[in-house]
Structure formats: C-alpha cells, structure tokens
Amino acid sequence: MGFFGKLFEKKECAFCGGEIGLLGNRKLEDGNMCKTCAKKLSVWFDDRRHSTVEQIGKQLAYREENRAKVASFRTTRSFGEYKKLLLDEDAGTFMITLSDTADEMAEENPDVIAISDITSCTLDIDESHRELMQRDKEGKSIPYVPARYEYTYNFEINIGVNNPYFNDMSFHLNRSSIEIVTQQPQLAKKLGMIGKVLSSIEPETSVEYRHYKTMGEELCDTLLKLRDGVREKKAAEAEPPKKVVCPYCNATTTPDASGCCEFCGGTI
C-alpha cells in the first residue's frame, strides 16, 4: 500500500472502537486513538506518541477514578486567578483548574493530587523587555534618549509531583502579563531616581508585581509546609508504639488506642 493508501486507510480507535477520521487520529506507539478519547488524558501528560495502548488504557482508567475525587473535593484555600490552585486541606489533596463552577469542574476533570506526593514547589518570575520607540517629525521610528524600556513579568509556579503519568505541573498565577515602563526623565528626577531607572527597572515599585510575588511565595510555603506535616504524621503513625511503665500497676505495657494500660486500664 502506497503513501496515499495508508493516509486514507480507515483506522479504529483502540479504546472506543469508533472509526477515526482523516485528521482525527492521535498516534500511539502501537495503535491509534481518536481525538475524543485523547481529550480524556491528563493535561499534564505529554508522552502519548511514545505510549502503548496498554499504558494509555491504564491512564484512562485512572482518569475515570479521578472524577470521584473531583466530586468530593472541598476547597479550603485558593491561589491564582486564571488557572487556580485549590487546596482541600482536610483530604490532604490539591488540584489546578480553569473551572469556576461545579459543572465546569466535572467536565474538565482536573487531576486531584495528594499533597504528600509533592516533590518540589518553586516560583519562577519570568522577565522580558523591549525598547520603546517614538516618532520624529518625519514620522520615522527613533529611540528615546535616554533609552526607555517596557518590562514584562509573568509569575509561574512549578510543582514537582510523584505521579505515574507526569512529574511536573506549571501554571501562571497572573491572568495577563504585568507591564512596567521605565520612568520618563522628568518624573524620575522628581523621584530622585534619575540615572537609575531610565535603562533599568525596580519591579518592587509595582503594586501588581508585589501582589503576585507575595502570592507565589505564600503558595510555595503553604504547599511545602502541608507536605512536610503530612509526611511527619505518616511517619509517626508508622512507628511501633513504645512500651512504658504504668504508674498504677507498675507493669511494662504498650498503651492502647485510648492511651490506657493494657493490664489495669489506667490512663497513662
């Protein structure tokens, strides 16, 4: 079969059994997947083409099980504006979502991750800049003297996790880029900043910059402290109960769940 024969050959989705249209195939290492089934995969997963039908089948099962976790999720704290990180501190889980309503959440099916599975959490402040230009009397674009720049900032949270299908979850805290323009000479002089900000910027002077920087630092600090607390609790629960001497009967005993002597019942 030639190239065009293979191109127009009918393909079947390995998961729903449906026929795949010409532009609807999502190739796997050893099979084919329709775009409808592919949408059910985690948004954090990026290795579909190198995955087998069996591996993708396991992920689809995991994603269906995740729906129940989404339905029972109860938000106790939220960070971010466009994509949001939601915490369920009572269940010890978190998720990152675009949704604002329960119906949207059910449709999106964001991955619910155990806080104890976090391996890292960092705030990355991405800075870029461009020189601003002006028009001369002839309408030509020329630079300002001294040069003026527009700085753009984005605040990205990078979370490392232990998960069989992905290890990184990254998203912007801010809905749109924060833009800061270097001061005009007259204003800079009034502020006593001449020669300091015309070709550089002090982003901390921006209320928006400080807002997102503080939010990002608080988010990372919160997640890591919650993770450490969960791990410490699990470690304590895993330790075998220690034997003590009962002050009432002087027996060496292992206190029961209520903290009482196993021989005389006295509270230790």
C-alpha positions in Angstrom: 0.0 0.0 0.0 1.4 3.4 -1.0 1.7 6.6 1.0 -1.7 7.9 0.0 -3.3 4.5 0.5 -2.0 4.4 4.1 -3.1 8.1 4.6 -6.7 7.3 3.6 -6.8 3.9 5.2 -9.6 3.6 7.8 -8.4 3.5 11.4 -10.2 2.4 14.5 -9.8 3.8 18.0 -8.2 1.2 20.3 -10.4 2.5 23.2 -13.9 3.3 22.0 -13.8 1.3 18.8 -15.0 4.3 16.7 -13.8 5.0 13.2 -11.1 7.7 13.1 -11.5 10.5 10.6 -8.6 11.7 8.3 -7.5 14.4 10.7 -8.7 12.8 13.9 -6.0 10.2 14.6 -3.8 10.5 17.7 -1.0 8.1 17.1 0.3 5.8 19.8 3.4 3.6 19.9 1.4 0.5 18.8 -2.0 1.8 17.9 -4.4 4.6 17.2 -6.6 6.8 19.4 -9.4 9.2 18.4 -9.3 12.8 19.4 -12.3 12.4 21.7 -10.6 9.8 23.8 -7.4 11.7 23.7 -9.1 14.7 25.4 -9.7 12.4 28.4 -6.0 12.2 29.1 -4.4 14.4 31.8 -3.5 17.9 30.5 -0.1 17.4 32.3 0.7 14.3 30.2 2.9 14.9 27.1 4.2 11.5 26.1 1.3 10.0 24.2 3.2 9.1 21.0 5.7 7.0 23.0 3.0 5.2 25.0 1.4 1.9 24.2 -2.3 1.1 24.1 -2.0 -0.8 27.4 -0.3 2.2 29.1 -2.9 4.7 27.8 -5.7 2.3 28.8 -4.4 2.4 32.4 -4.3 6.2 32.3 -7.9 6.4 31.1 -8.9 4.2 34.0 -7.0 6.4 36.4 -8.7 9.5 34.9 -12.2 7.9 35.4 -11.4 7.2 39.0 -10.3 10.8 39.4 -13.8 12.0 38.7 -15.0 10.8 42.1 -12.1 12.7 43.7 -13.2 15.9 41.9 -16.8 15.4 43.0 -15.8 15.0 46.7 -13.2 17.8 46.6 -13.9 20.6 49.1 -11.8 23.8 48.6 -10.3 25.2 51.8 -7.9 27.7 50.1 -7.3 29.0 46.6 -4.3 30.7 44.8 -4.2 32.3 41.4 -6.6 34.0 39.0 -6.7 32.3 35.6 -5.5 28.9 36.4 -6.1 28.4 40.1 -4.5 26.0 42.6 -7.2 24.7 45.0 -6.4 23.1 48.3 -8.5 20.5 50.2 -6.6 20.5 53.4 -9.0 18.1 55.2 -8.4 15.5 52.5 -4.8 16.4 52.0 -5.1 17.0 48.3 -4.8 19.8 45.7 -5.7 20.4 42.1 -5.0 23.0 39.4 -8.1 24.1 37.4 -9.5 26.6 35.0 -13.1 26.0 36.2 -15.2 28.3 38.2 -18.4 26.1 38.6 -19.1 22.5 39.7 -20.3 21.7 36.2 -17.2 23.1 34.5 -15.1 21.2 37.1 -16.8 17.9 36.3 -16.2 18.5 32.5 -12.6 19.5 33.0 -11.8 16.6 35.4 -8.6 18.2 36.8 -6.1 15.8 38.4 -6.5 15.6 42.2 -3.1 15.1 43.7 -2.1 14.1 47.2 -0.1 16.8 49.0 2.3 14.1 50.2 3.2 13.4 46.6 4.7 16.9 46.1 8.5 16.7 45.5 9.1 20.4 44.9 7.5 23.8 44.6 9.1 26.9 43.2 8.2 30.4 42.0 9.8 31.5 38.7 9.5 35.2 37.8 10.0 35.5 34.1 11.2 38.9 32.9 11.5 40.2 29.4 11.8 43.7 28.0 11.7 45.7 24.8 13.0 49.2 24.0 10.3 51.8 23.4 10.4 54.0 20.3 9.0 57.3 19.3 8.2 59.1 16.0 10.3 62.0 14.8 8.9 65.0 12.8 9.2 62.9 9.6 7.2 60.0 11.2 10.3 57.8 11.5 10.6 55.5 14.5 13.6 56.5 16.6 14.7 55.6 20.2 14.3 57.8 23.2 17.3 59.5 24.7 18.0 58.3 27.3 16.6 54.9 26.2 13.2 53.8 27.6 12.1 50.2 28.1 8.9 48.3 28.8 9.4 45.3 31.1 7.0 42.4 31.2 6.7 39.9 34.1 4.9 36.6 34.5 4.7 34.6 37.7 5.0 30.8 37.1 4.5 28.2 39.8 6.4 24.9 39.1 5.3 21.9 41.1 7.1 18.6 41.0 5.0 15.5 41.9 5.2 11.8 42.1 2.7 10.5 39.6 2.8 7.6 37.1 1.8 9.8 34.2 3.6 13.2 34.8 6.1 14.8 37.1 5.6 18.5 36.5 2.7 20.9 36.9 3.3 24.5 35.9 0.9 27.5 35.6 0.9 31.3 35.7 -0.6 33.0 38.8 -1.4 36.1 36.8 -4.1 36.2 34.2 -2.1 38.6 32.0 1.5 39.9 31.9 2.5 42.6 34.3 3.9 45.5 32.3 6.1 48.2 33.8 7.6 51.1 31.7 10.8 52.9 32.8 10.1 56.4 34.1 10.3 59.5 31.9 13.3 61.7 32.8 11.2 64.5 34.4 9.3 62.1 36.7 12.5 60.2 37.5 14.2 63.4 38.5 11.3 64.3 40.8 11.6 60.9 42.4 15.3 61.2 42.9 15.9 58.2 40.6 17.5 59.9 37.5 20.3 57.7 36.1 18.9 54.7 37.9 15.7 53.7 36.2 16.0 55.1 32.7 17.6 51.9 31.4 16.6 49.5 34.2 13.6 48.9 36.4 12.8 48.3 40.0 9.8 45.9 39.8 9.1 46.0 43.5 7.7 49.6 43.0 4.7 48.0 41.2 1.8 47.0 43.4 0.8 44.2 40.9 4.3 42.8 40.9 4.4 42.7 44.7 0.9 41.2 44.8 1.8 38.2 42.6 5.3 37.8 44.1 3.8 37.6 47.6 1.1 35.2 46.4 3.6 32.9 44.8 5.8 32.8 47.8 2.9 32.1 50.1 1.6 29.3 47.8 5.0 27.6 47.8 5.5 28.0 51.5 2.0 26.7 52.2 2.3 23.6 50.0 5.7 22.6 51.3 4.7 23.0 54.9 1.5 21.0 54.4 3.5 18.3 52.6 6.0 18.1 55.5 3.2 18.0 58.0 1.5 15.1 56.2 4.8 13.2 55.9 5.7 13.7 59.6 2.2 12.5 60.6 2.5 9.3 58.4 6.0 8.6 59.8 4.7 9.0 63.4 1.8 6.6 62.7 4.1 4.1 61.1 6.3 3.9 64.3 5.6 1.0 66.5 4.0 2.0 69.8 6.5 2.4 72.7 6.4 0.4 75.9 6.1 2.4 79.1 5.8 1.6 82.8 2.3 2.0 84.1 2.2 4.4 87.2 -0.7 2.5 88.7 0.3 -1.2 88.4 4.0 -0.8 87.6 3.6 -3.2 84.6 5.6 -2.6 81.4 2.8 -2.0 78.9 2.0 -0.8 75.4 -0.8 1.8 75.8 -3.9 1.0 73.7 -5.5 3.5 71.3 -7.1 5.4 74.2 -3.7 5.7 76.0 -4.6 3.2 78.7 -2.6 0.4 80.3 -3.4 -3.0 78.7 -3.3 -4.7 82.2 -5.1 -2.4 84.7 -6.8 0.0 82.3 -5.3 3.1 84.0 -4.8 6.2 81.8 -1.2 6.8 81.2 
